[in-house]
């Protein structure tokens, strides 16, 4: 839900959202105090503490989900790099022209992987990757049918691993996200917490902005951090390191005939 928004905009919008509901709560408190002065219980401290604790719990839960998915994306990059490297090394044992063609496709595959992240053109990179998968599998099936040796069979297994790892990485990066229902719950609880806190300040006839603003900025920063961790690699400010893939690309270029 945040993919189309920049990270600074999410932070500013979240802070404005929280402050808005704090002000709504403050006005509710002032209205209640002015119209029901004798019937008002001003001791809302325990209630405010409970609501803020609930908000902190849901925020910690969301952060844990986003962090675990981020770690999974990092692991998938390393796994995919190793799988591609294995296929490239096995292809080095083949006879031309199969060796040249398989290694050429694998080098192009690595180039597209990195270009897709750097440029942000995820859809184009995905389409190109699927086409290269088809070419790799066509080359593997041709080799196995012509000469069903153990080496050719192992290379076919490596290509299957590349295809499966690509799907696994794609699922973790773009589909396995924090559900919208959790985001809705998080923002609703934040709004209710700010209304409760604002009502307390309204009953006390002071906004206590020196205490409230730092709290708002902290919660907004944490919510923005969760949103950034949950983003695909090419969209967020916090990116999964591609050093392993870049290192493999350099080794392939050096070994290129």
C-alpha positions as CSV (number, residue, x, y, z in Angstrom):
1,X,0.0,0.0,0.0
2,X,3.0,2.3,0.4
3,X,5.0,1.3,-2.7
4,X,3.9,4.3,-4.7
5,X,4.9,6.8,-2.0
6,X,8.4,8.0,-1.1
7,X,9.8,7.2,2.3
8,X,10.0,10.9,3.4
9,X,6.3,11.3,2.4
10,X,5.3,8.3,4.4
11,X,7.2,9.7,7.4
12,X,5.7,13.2,7.2
13,X,2.2,11.8,6.4
14,X,2.3,9.4,9.3
15,X,3.4,12.2,11.7
16,X,0.7,14.5,10.4
17,X,-1.9,11.7,10.8
18,X,-0.9,11.0,14.4
19,X,-0.8,14.7,15.3
20,X,-4.3,15.2,13.7
21,X,-5.9,12.6,15.9
22,X,-4.0,14.0,18.9
23,X,-5.6,17.4,18.2
24,X,-9.0,15.7,17.7
25,X,-8.6,14.1,21.1
26,X,-7.5,17.4,22.7
27,X,-10.6,19.2,21.4
28,X,-12.8,16.3,22.6
29,X,-11.2,16.7,26.1
30,X,-11.7,20.5,26.1
31,X,-15.3,20.1,25.0
32,X,-16.0,17.5,27.6
33,X,-14.5,19.6,30.3
34,X,-16.4,22.7,29.4
35,X,-19.8,21.0,29.1
36,X,-19.6,18.2,31.7
37,X,-17.1,19.7,34.3
38,X,-18.7,18.1,37.3
39,X,-19.0,14.6,35.8
40,X,-15.5,14.4,34.2
41,X,-12.9,12.0,35.6
42,X,-9.5,13.5,34.7
43,X,-7.4,10.5,35.7
44,X,-6.8,9.1,32.2
45,X,-3.2,8.2,32.9
46,X,-3.6,4.4,33.2
47,X,-5.9,4.3,30.1
48,X,-3.4,6.3,28.1
49,X,-0.5,4.0,29.2
50,X,-2.5,0.9,28.3
51,X,-3.3,2.2,24.8
52,X,0.2,3.3,24.1
53,X,1.5,-0.1,25.3
54,X,-0.9,-1.8,22.9
55,X,0.4,0.4,20.1
56,X,4.0,-0.4,21.0
57,X,3.2,-4.1,21.0
58,X,1.6,-4.1,17.5
59,X,4.4,-1.9,16.2
60,X,7.0,-4.4,17.6
61,X,5.1,-7.3,16.0
62,X,5.0,-5.5,12.6
63,X,8.7,-4.7,12.9
64,X,9.5,-8.3,13.7
65,X,7.6,-9.4,10.6
66,X,9.3,-6.9,8.3
67,X,12.8,-7.6,9.7
68,X,12.4,-11.4,9.3
69,X,11.3,-10.9,5.7
70,X,14.3,-8.6,5.1
71,X,16.6,-11.3,6.5
72,X,15.0,-13.9,4.2
73,X,15.6,-11.7,1.2
74,X,19.3,-11.4,2.1
75,X,19.6,-15.1,2.5
76,X,17.9,-15.7,-0.9
77,X,20.4,-13.4,-2.6
78,X,23.3,-15.6,-1.3
79,X,21.5,-18.8,-2.2
80,X,20.7,-17.7,-5.7
81,X,24.3,-16.5,-6.2
82,X,25.7,-19.9,-5.2
83,X,23.2,-21.7,-7.4
84,X,24.1,-19.6,-10.5
85,X,27.8,-20.0,-9.7
86,X,27.4,-23.8,-9.5
87,X,25.7,-23.9,-12.9
88,X,28.4,-21.7,-14.4
89,X,31.2,-23.9,-13.1
90,X,29.5,-27.1,-14.3
91,X,29.0,-25.5,-17.7
92,X,32.8,-24.9,-17.8
93,X,33.2,-28.7,-18.1
94,X,31.0,-28.9,-21.3
95,X,32.2,-29.0,-24.8
96,X,31.6,-26.1,-27.2
97,X,29.1,-24.9,-28.4
98,X,27.0,-25.8,-25.3
99,X,29.6,-24.4,-22.9
100,X,29.7,-21.0,-24.6
101,X,26.0,-20.7,-24.9
102,X,25.1,-21.7,-21.3
103,X,27.7,-19.4,-19.8
104,X,26.7,-16.5,-22.1
105,X,23.0,-16.9,-20.9
106,X,24.1,-17.0,-17.3
107,X,26.2,-13.9,-17.7
108,X,23.2,-12.1,-19.3
109,X,21.0,-13.4,-16.5
110,X,23.3,-11.8,-13.8
111,X,23.4,-8.5,-15.7
112,X,19.6,-8.4,-15.9
113,X,19.3,-9.2,-12.2
114,X,21.5,-6.2,-11.2
115,X,20.1,-3.8,-13.8
116,X,16.5,-4.5,-12.7
117,X,17.4,-3.5,-9.1
118,X,19.4,-0.5,-10.1
119,X,16.9,0.9,-12.6
120,X,13.7,-0.2,-10.7
121,X,12.3,-1.7,-13.9
122,X,11.1,-4.9,-12.1
123,X,8.5,-6.0,-14.7
124,X,11.0,-5.7,-17.6
125,X,13.7,-7.6,-15.6
126,X,11.2,-10.3,-14.7
127,X,10.1,-10.8,-18.3
128,X,13.7,-11.0,-19.4
129,X,14.6,-13.4,-16.7
130,X,11.8,-15.8,-17.6
131,X,12.9,-15.7,-21.2
132,X,16.5,-16.6,-20.1
133,X,15.1,-19.4,-18.0
134,X,13.4,-20.8,-21.1
135,X,16.6,-20.6,-23.1
136,X,18.6,-22.3,-20.4
137,X,16.1,-25.1,-20.0
138,X,16.0,-25.6,-23.8
139,X,19.8,-25.8,-23.9
140,X,19.8,-28.3,-21.0
141,X,17.1,-30.6,-22.5
142,X,19.0,-30.6,-25.8
143,X,22.2,-31.7,-24.1
144,X,20.6,-34.4,-22.1
145,X,18.8,-35.8,-25.1
146,X,21.9,-35.7,-27.3
147,X,24.2,-37.1,-24.6
148,X,22.6,-38.3,-21.4
149,X,25.7,-38.1,-19.2
150,X,25.9,-37.5,-15.5
151,X,27.5,-34.0,-16.2
152,X,24.6,-33.0,-18.4
153,X,22.1,-34.3,-15.9
154,X,23.8,-32.3,-13.1
155,X,23.8,-29.2,-15.2
156,X,20.0,-29.6,-15.8
157,X,19.6,-29.9,-12.1
158,X,21.5,-26.7,-11.6
159,X,19.2,-24.9,-14.1
160,X,16.1,-26.2,-12.3
161,X,17.6,-24.8,-9.1
162,X,18.1,-21.4,-10.7
163,X,14.5,-21.3,-11.8
164,X,13.2,-22.4,-8.4
165,X,15.4,-20.0,-6.5
166,X,14.3,-17.2,-8.8
167,X,10.6,-17.9,-7.9
168,X,11.5,-18.2,-4.2
169,X,13.4,-14.9,-4.3
170,X,10.6,-13.2,-6.2
171,X,7.9,-14.4,-3.7
172,X,9.9,-13.2,-0.7
173,X,10.7,-9.8,-2.3
174,X,7.3,-8.8,-3.9
175,X,4.6,-11.1,-2.6
176,X,5.3,-12.0,1.0
177,X,4.5,-8.7,2.5
178,X,2.9,-7.4,5.7
179,X,-0.9,-7.8,5.2
180,X,-3.0,-4.7,4.7
181,X,-5.1,-5.7,7.7
182,X,-2.1,-5.4,10.0
183,X,-1.3,-1.9,8.6
184,X,-4.9,-0.9,9.1
185,X,-4.9,-2.2,12.7
186,X,-1.6,-0.4,13.4
187,X,-2.9,3.0,12.2
188,X,-6.3,2.6,13.9
189,X,-4.6,1.8,17.2
190,X,-2.3,4.8,16.7
191,X,-5.3,7.1,16.0
192,X,-7.1,5.8,19.1
193,X,-4.0,6.2,21.3
194,X,-3.5,9.8,20.1
195,X,-7.2,10.5,20.7
196,X,-6.9,9.1,24.3
197,X,-3.7,11.1,24.9
198,X,-5.2,14.2,23.4
199,X,-8.3,13.9,25.6
200,X,-6.1,13.7,28.6
201,X,-4.3,17.0,27.7
202,X,-7.6,18.6,26.8
203,X,-9.0,17.8,30.3
204,X,-5.7,19.2,31.8
205,X,-6.1,22.4,29.6
206,X,-2.6,22.0,28.2
207,X,-1.3,20.3,25.0
208,X,2.1,19.3,26.5
209,X,3.6,19.5,23.0
210,X,7.2,19.2,24.4
211,X,6.3,15.7,25.5
212,X,3.9,14.8,22.7
213,X,5.9,15.8,19.6
214,X,9.0,13.6,20.4
215,X,6.6,10.7,21.0
216,X,4.9,11.3,17.6
217,X,8.2,11.6,15.8
218,X,9.4,8.4,17.3
219,X,6.3,6.4,16.5
220,X,6.3,7.9,13.0
221,X,9.9,6.9,12.4
222,X,9.3,3.3,13.6
223,X,6.2,3.0,11.4
224,X,8.1,4.4,8.4
225,X,11.0,2.0,9.1
226,X,8.7,-1.0,9.1
227,X,7.2,0.2,5.7
228,X,10.7,0.6,4.2
229,X,11.8,-2.8,5.4
230,X,8.7,-4.4,3.8
231,X,9.3,-2.8,0.4
232,X,10.8,-4.6,-2.6
233,X,14.5,-4.2,-3.0
234,X,14.4,-1.6,-5.7
235,X,12.0,0.7,-4.0
236,X,13.2,1.2,-0.4
237,X,16.0,3.2,1.1
238,X,17.1,0.1,3.1
239,X,18.2,-2.2,0.4
240,X,19.4,-5.8,0.4
241,X,23.1,-5.9,-0.4
242,X,23.8,-7.3,-3.9
243,X,27.6,-7.6,-3.3
244,X,27.5,-11.4,-3.7
245,X,25.8,-11.1,-7.1
246,X,28.2,-8.3,-8.1
247,X,31.2,-10.4,-7.1
248,X,29.9,-13.3,-9.2
249,X,29.4,-10.9,-12.1
250,X,33.0,-9.8,-11.9
251,X,34.3,-13.3,-11.8
252,X,32.2,-14.2,-14.8
253,X,33.5,-11.2,-16.8
254,X,37.1,-12.1,-16.0
255,X,36.6,-15.7,-17.1
256,X,34.8,-14.7,-20.3
257,X,36.6,-16.0,-23.3
